[in-house]
Amino acid sequence: MLSRIFAGLVPVLLASALVFSIERSAQAHFVWLVQNTPAGGESSSDANQATTAAPPSVQLCFGESAAPGEAHLADKIAKTTKWLYLAGKNEPTELTWAKETTGSTACFAAAAPAKGDWRLEAACDYGVVARPNVAPFRLHYYAKTLHAPASEWATLAPAKQLALDILPELTGNELQLQVLWNGKPLENSTVTITVGTDQLEPKTTDATGHVRVKLGQHTGAVSALAKHEEPTAKAELDGKSYEKISHYSTLTLPVIAKNSTAIQPVSIKRDLTAPQLLQDARENRSLWPEYKSISGKAKLNFNGQPLETTFTISAQGVPQFKLDNEAASDWLEEYLTSMVQHRVSGSVSEEEVVYVDEKSPHPLGTKISLGDSDWNSYYRIKDRQILEVNRKMGPGRFTISVLDVYHNPEGKYLPAVFTFTIFDKEGKVKQSMTEHTTWARIDDCDLPLRTMRVETKDNPPQVNIVEFSDWKVEKAAK
């Protein structure tokens, strides 16, 4: 699985976490979902790959803060409905819950997924509440927790079951929350913020439902509480009348606040899921239409030696030609075979594509992991183009970085300049290559006119040039 850069994560969401509260008093209680790593657990820089002495768990708590509350009150939320959504899944997954009592506190707990991103939602219709000097009101609680790095919040955070929802976004050292009521921004919702043990001044959502806070030097996990008062016509529930419904929604999530060791993840607003981003880039490549054969003439300057040959590429992508220089023959065969593989559509192996969280934006684009165990592949995608490929190669790895692209008449892209670098198992550069290709449209196919390749392994580097002419494309019968 993906190794996310999410250092400094505090895996246990405690009452000392960053807390957002509203009109909190000593008697105020709310429903919270809390992620918990048992004592003895070890966390890694990957929020989804922590190793623990006991499995991680989630807790459904009823109290003033995001922690187990008074034991005698826990049963008041026993009827709460919970939904666990795994990343990429539309249907909820069941969890097995049990009441846990420790001294004077209690909660309901369940084993959490050990790996992967997920969202847990909960809703509780508490009933009608009557208090001295306060008109009876109906009370609805909602709760949500996210197990994912900040880069995944935009995709994973929106709740499916909660009428009152809170969406987070982390940009640098600024945390932004948007409060939604039935999917629409909620204005004038008061939010009181506590960072670590420091309680900040209350904030009110703007017309777009947002509040923003600079985390500064504060550290800790995050929890949030939003409130919405819904006036209603006089109604009755279980023989008790009410004229108002109070809605409270809480959110808990891990966050890295600014300190001497924390690495700030980058929050990127994404319209596509990671698999969609990759599929879109693949569909944006220039691909050949089906053909019966492709032929042409190749004129080589192979490390200073001039050579010429004619060639044919079969419908199966196999090149045929003859050169007396064995090394040059191997080079041209590899070149033509690779060209065909990248210009025809083929099957894709099983993948689990996810975004990779990083410290800062990268000039070659957004990083994703393909989740393929054989290759352990990472791509970078920018402007609907795959601009970097990083994969396992023997005991080491290789990286292809696209420095310039050519766009055909339909706007599809091909690599014009790229580098290919091989690293040994220690991460040191073992060999590198830079290639520049000029492309042209011939018989509905984008074909190379000239390629120069500079390979650096020995001293001096080897420079090979191939120029193509007399291209002919025999199209496949329809």
ChimeraX attribute file (.defattr): number of C-alpha atoms within 10 A of each C-alpha:
attribute: neighborCount
match mode: 1-to-1
recipient: residues
	/A:1	17
	/A:2	23
	/A:3	14
	/A:4	21
	/A:5	20
	/A:6	26
	/A:7	19
	/A:8	24
	/A:9	22
	/A:10	20
	/A:11	23
	/A:12	21
	/A:13	23
	/A:14	22
	/A:15	19
	/A:16	19
	/A:17	27
	/A:18	29
	/A:19	29
	/A:20	26
	/A:21	24
	/A:22	18
	/A:23	10
	/A:24	14
	/A:25	9
	/A:26	7
	/A:27	7
	/A:28	13
	/A:29	18
	/A:30	22
	/A:31	31
	/A:32	32
	/A:33	31
	/A:34	27
	/A:35	28
	/A:36	19
	/A:37	22
	/A:38	15
	/A:39	11
	/A:40	10
	/A:41	15
	/A:42	13
	/A:43	18
	/A:44	19
	/A:45	15
	/A:46	21
	/A:47	23
	/A:48	22
	/A:49	17
	/A:50	17
	/A:51	17
	/A:52	16
	/A:53	11
	/A:54	12
	/A:55	16
	/A:56	22
	/A:57	17
	/A:58	22
	/A:59	24
	/A:60	30
	/A:61	28
	/A:62	28
	/A:63	24
	/A:64	20
	/A:65	25
	/A:66	30
	/A:67	26
	/A:68	27
	/A:69	23
	/A:70	19
	/A:71	19
	/A:72	11
	/A:73	16
	/A:74	22
	/A:75	14
	/A:76	11
	/A:77	20
	/A:78	15
	/A:79	11
	/A:80	17
	/A:81	13
	/A:82	21
	/A:83	19
	/A:84	20
	/A:85	20
	/A:86	18
	/A:87	18
	/A:88	15
	/A:89	10
	/A:90	9
	/A:91	11
	/A:92	15
	/A:93	12
	/A:94	10
	/A:95	15
	/A:96	9
	/A:97	15
	/A:98	14
	/A:99	15
	/A:100	16
	/A:101	16
	/A:102	10
	/A:103	8
	/A:104	10
	/A:105	18
	/A:106	24
	/A:107	28
	/A:108	21
	/A:109	21
	/A:110	18
	/A:111	17
	/A:112	20
	/A:113	17
	/A:114	14
	/A:115	16
	/A:116	15
	/A:117	20
	/A:118	21
	/A:119	21
	/A:120	24
	/A:121	24
	/A:122	23
	/A:123	23
	/A:124	18
	/A:125	15
	/A:126	14
	/A:127	14
	/A:128	20
	/A:129	16
	/A:130	14
	/A:131	8
	/A:132	6
	/A:133	6
	/A:134	8
	/A:135	12
	/A:136	17
	/A:137	24
	/A:138	22
	/A:139	17
	/A:140	21
	/A:141	24
	/A:142	28
	/A:143	30
	/A:144	31
	/A:145	24
	/A:146	24
	/A:147	26
	/A:148	24
	/A:149	27
	/A:150	26
	/A:151	22
	/A:152	26
	/A:153	23
	/A:154	19
	/A:155	15
	/A:156	21
	/A:157	24
	/A:158	17
	/A:159	20
	/A:160	14
	/A:161	16
	/A:162	20
	/A:163	18
	/A:164	26
	/A:165	30
	/A:166	25
	/A:167	18
	/A:168	23
	/A:169	21
	/A:170	26
	/A:171	16
	/A:172	18
	/A:173	18
	/A:174	15
	/A:175	18
	/A:176	15
	/A:177	19
	/A:178	21
	/A:179	29
	/A:180	23
	/A:181	17
	/A:182	12
	/A:183	14
	/A:184	14
	/A:185	20
	/A:186	21
	/A:187	19
	/A:188	17
	/A:189	21
	/A:190	20
	/A:191	24
	/A:192	19
	/A:193	22
	/A:194	21
	/A:195	24
	/A:196	20
	/A:197	14
	/A:198	13
	/A:199	14
	/A:200	14
	/A:201	9
	/A:202	15
	/A:203	18
	/A:204	15
	/A:205	20
	/A:206	17
	/A:207	11
	/A:208	14
	/A:209	20
	/A:210	22
	/A:211	20
	/A:212	17
	/A:213	15
	/A:214	15
	/A:215	20
	/A:216	12
	/A:217	12
	/A:218	19
	/A:219	22
	/A:220	25
	/A:221	24
	/A:222	28
	/A:223	30
	/A:224	26
	/A:225	27
	/A:226	24
	/A:227	23
	/A:228	20
	/A:229	13
	/A:230	12
	/A:231	12
	/A:232	11
	/A:233	8
	/A:234	9
	/A:235	13
	/A:236	13
	/A:237	10
	/A:238	7
	/A:239	7
	/A:240	14
	/A:241	17
	/A:242	19
	/A:243	15
	/A:244	19
	/A:245	18
	/A:246	16
	/A:247	19
	/A:248	22
	/A:249	25
	/A:250	28
	/A:251	28
	/A:252	28
	/A:253	27
	/A:254	26
	/A:255	27
	/A:256	26
	/A:257	29
	/A:258	20
	/A:259	14
	/A:260	8
	/A:261	10
	/A:262	15
	/A:263	20
	/A:264	24
	/A:265	25
	/A:266	22
	/A:267	23
	/A:268	17
	/A:269	14
	/A:270	13
	/A:271	10
	/A:272	12
	/A:273	18
	/A:274	23
	/A:275	17
	/A:276	12
	/A:277	22
	/A:278	23
	/A:279	12
	/A:280	16
	/A:281	18
	/A:282	16
	/A:283	14
	/A:284	18
	/A:285	22
	/A:286	22
	/A:287	20
	/A:288	16
	/A:289	14
	/A:290	15
	/A:291	18
	/A:292	14
	/A:293	18
	/A:294	18
	/A:295	19
	/A:296	15
	/A:297	18
	/A:298	21
	/A:299	16
	/A:300	22
	/A:301	16
	/A:302	20
	/A:303	13
	/A:304	11
	/A:305	10
	/A:306	11
	/A:307	16
	/A:308	14
	/A:309	14
	/A:310	16
	/A:311	17
	/A:312	19
	/A:313	20
	/A:314	14
	/A:315	16
	/A:316	10
	/A:317	19
	/A:318	13
	/A:319	20
	/A:320	13
	/A:321	15
	/A:322	11
	/A:323	14
	/A:324	9
	/A:325	12
	/A:326	10
	/A:327	11
	/A:328	18
	/A:329	17
	/A:330	11
	/A:331	13
	/A:332	19
	/A:333	17
	/A:334	12
	/A:335	14
	/A:336	17
	/A:337	14
	/A:338	12
	/A:339	14
	/A:340	18
	/A:341	12
	/A:342	14
	/A:343	17
	/A:344	15
	/A:345	16
	/A:346	8
	/A:347	5
	/A:348	6
	/A:349	8
	/A:350	10
	/A:351	13
	/A:352	15
	/A:353	22
	/A:354	24
	/A:355	22
	/A:356	23
	/A:357	26
	/A:358	20
	/A:359	14
	/A:360	12
	/A:361	14
	/A:362	11
	/A:363	10
	/A:364	18
	/A:365	17
	/A:366	22
	/A:367	21
	/A:368	22
	/A:369	24
	/A:370	23
	/A:371	17
	/A:372	17
	/A:373	12
	/A:374	9
	/A:375	14
	/A:376	16
	/A:377	21
	/A:378	22
	/A:379	24
	/A:380	23
	/A:381	20
	/A:382	16
	/A:383	11
	/A:384	18
	/A:385	24
	/A:386	27
	/A:387	23
	/A:388	22
	/A:389	18
	/A:390	20
	/A:391	19
	/A:392	18
	/A:393	16
	/A:394	11
	/A:395	9
	/A:396	16
	/A:397	22
	/A:398	22
	/A:399	20
	/A:400	20
	/A:401	21
	/A:402	22
	/A:403	16
	/A:404	14
	/A:405	18
	/A:406	17
	/A:407	16
	/A:408	16
	/A:409	10
	/A:410	8
	/A:411	11
	/A:412	18
	/A:413	23
	/A:414	24
	/A:415	22
	/A:416	18
	/A:417	19
	/A:418	20
	/A:419	18
	/A:420	18
	/A:421	19
	/A:422	22
	/A:423	19
	/A:424	15
	/A:425	14
	/A:426	10
	/A:427	11
	/A:428	11
	/A:429	15
	/A:430	16
	/A:431	15
	/A:432	18
	/A:433	18
	/A:434	19
	/A:435	20
	/A:436	19
	/A:437	22
	/A:438	17
	/A:439	19
	/A:440	16
	/A:441	12
	/A:442	12
	/A:443	14
	/A:444	12
	/A:445	21
	/A:446	21
	/A:447	19
	/A:448	19
	/A:449	16
	/A:450	18
	/A:451	19
	/A:452	18
	/A:453	19
	/A:454	17
	/A:455	20
	/A:456	16
	/A:457	14
	/A:458	8
	/A:459	7
	/A:460	8
	/A:461	13
	/A:462	15
	/A:463	17
	/A:464	19
	/A:465	20
	/A:466	22
	/A:467	17
	/A:468	17
	/A:469	15
	/A:470	10
	/A:471	18
	/A:472	15
	/A:473	18
	/A:474	13
	/A:475	15
	/A:476	11
	/A:477	7
	/A:478	4
